[in-house]
Amino acid sequence: MRVLATFITIGMLLTPHAVNADVASDVNSNLPIKGIFDNAFSDGLSLEDIFNQVAAANQGLTPTATSYATCNKLDAAETIMTFAFAAAPSLAQPIANAARECGVTEEELLNSALAANIDPTTIGEATAAGGGAGATGAPLAAPSFGSAGGAGGGGTASAG
């Protein structure tokens, strides 16, 4: 009987054990994002679960997780973005910016935002045209009727 107990003990000691903490403890331990993802994948978590757990532990880390996942192409960009937006909707703009840095297109961002019920205007990239102010910052007035300031011709209106 004693020999059997010895063999069981030796077998337990020689068996490799994966000691992985959960995502929350990895986040709280300030583990690098790669380590968080590696541990989570080795624990059998899906990408969606990882994003949800990262956001639950520290929502502010979601843009960093987005950058890691998109830059390393852990899944299709739209899939990653949908998971990230759904996990931390209040951080839609920083999440979108993190994804842009890794080459995610505006179309992919728009599709993902819509899939996650995010208002697409909250993630829109600023346009080069800007608002309705001129170079001095003063509003531009429309040309007056009969002037040549708008459509290229005209002069004064004819009496007729």
C-alpha positions in Angstrom: 0.0 0.0 0.0 2.8 2.3 0.8 4.4 1.7 -2.6 1.2 2.7 -4.3 1.0 6.0 -2.3 4.6 6.7 -3.3 3.9 6.1 -7.0 0.8 8.4 -6.9 2.8 11.1 -5.2 5.6 10.9 -7.7 3.1 10.8 -10.5 1.5 14.0 -9.2 4.8 15.7 -8.9 6.0 14.8 -12.4 2.7 15.7 -14.1 3.0 19.2 -15.6 0.5 21.6 -14.1 -0.5 24.7 -15.8 -0.9 27.3 -13.1 -2.8 30.1 -14.7 -4.5 32.8 -12.9 -7.8 34.3 -14.1 -7.9 37.4 -16.3 -8.8 39.7 -13.4 -5.9 38.6 -11.2 -3.6 39.0 -14.3 -4.9 42.5 -14.9 -4.6 43.4 -11.2 -1.0 42.0 -11.1 -0.2 44.4 -14.0 0.8 41.5 -16.2 1.7 42.6 -19.7 -1.2 42.4 -22.2 0.5 39.5 -24.1 0.7 37.5 -20.8 -2.9 38.2 -20.1 -4.0 36.9 -23.5 -1.6 33.9 -23.4 -2.9 32.8 -20.0 -6.5 33.3 -21.0 -6.1 31.3 -24.2 -4.3 28.5 -22.4 -7.3 28.5 -20.0 -9.5 28.0 -23.0 -11.2 31.4 -23.0 -12.6 32.8 -26.2 -11.5 36.1 -27.5 -14.9 37.5 -26.6 -14.5 36.2 -23.0 -11.1 37.8 -22.8 -12.4 41.2 -23.8 -15.3 41.0 -21.4 -13.1 39.9 -18.5 -10.4 42.6 -19.3 -13.1 45.3 -19.3 -14.7 44.0 -16.1 -11.3 44.0 -14.3 -10.1 47.4 -15.8 -12.2 49.0 -18.5 -9.4 51.4 -19.3 -7.2 48.5 -20.5 -9.7 47.7 -23.3 -8.0 50.0 -25.9 -4.6 48.3 -25.2 -6.2 44.9 -25.5 -7.8 46.0 -28.8 -4.4 47.2 -30.1 -2.8 43.9 -29.1 -5.5 41.8 -30.7 -5.7 43.8 -34.0 -2.0 44.2 -34.5 -1.4 40.5 -33.9 -4.4 39.6 -36.0 -5.9 37.3 -33.4 -9.1 37.3 -35.4 -10.8 39.3 -38.2 -10.6 43.0 -37.4 -14.4 43.4 -37.4 -14.8 40.6 -35.0 -12.2 42.0 -32.6 -13.7 45.4 -32.8 -17.2 44.1 -32.1 -16.0 42.3 -29.0 -14.1 45.4 -27.8 -17.0 47.8 -28.4 -19.4 45.5 -26.7 -17.1 45.0 -23.7 -16.5 48.8 -23.1 -19.0 50.9 -25.1 -18.1 54.0 -23.1 -14.5 53.8 -24.5 -15.6 53.5 -28.2 -13.4 56.4 -29.4 -10.2 55.3 -27.7 -10.9 51.7 -28.8 -11.4 52.9 -32.4 -8.2 55.0 -32.2 -6.2 52.0 -31.0 -7.5 49.9 -33.9 -6.7 52.6 -36.4 -3.0 52.5 -35.3 -3.0 48.8 -36.3 -4.5 49.4 -39.7 -8.2 48.8 -39.1 -10.2 50.6 -41.8 -13.0 53.1 -41.3 -15.4 50.7 -43.0 -14.4 47.9 -40.5 -14.8 50.3 -37.6 -18.2 51.4 -38.8 -19.5 47.8 -39.4 -18.2 46.8 -35.9 -19.7 49.8 -34.2 -23.1 49.0 -35.8 -22.8 45.4 -34.8 -22.1 46.4 -31.2 -24.9 49.0 -31.2 -22.4 51.9 -30.9 -23.4 55.2 -32.5 -21.0 55.5 -35.4 -20.6 59.2 -35.0 -18.9 58.6 -31.6 -16.0 56.8 -33.4 -15.8 58.9 -36.5 -12.4 60.2 -37.6 -12.2 64.0 -37.8 -12.6 65.2 -41.4 -10.0 67.5 -43.0 -12.8 69.9 -44.1 -13.7 70.8 -40.5 -16.7 72.9 -39.6 -18.3 75.9 -41.3 -15.7 78.5 -40.2 -13.3 80.2 -42.5 -9.5 80.4 -42.0 -9.9 83.2 -39.5 -12.5 81.3 -37.6 -15.3 83.7 -38.6 -18.4 82.2 -40.1 -18.7 82.5 -43.9 -21.7 84.3 -45.3 -23.4 83.3 -48.5 -22.9 85.7 -51.4 -25.8 88.2 -51.9 -28.2 87.8 -54.7 -27.0 89.3 -58.0 -23.3 89.3 -57.0 -20.6 87.4 -58.8 -19.4 86.0 -55.5 -20.9 82.6 -55.9 -21.7 81.0 -59.2 -19.4 82.8 -61.5 -21.3 85.3 -63.5 -24.3 87.4 -63.4 -23.5 91.0 -62.4 -26.7 92.9 -61.7 -30.1 91.7 -62.3 -31.7 93.0 -65.5 -34.8 95.1 -65.4 -37.3 93.5 -67.4 
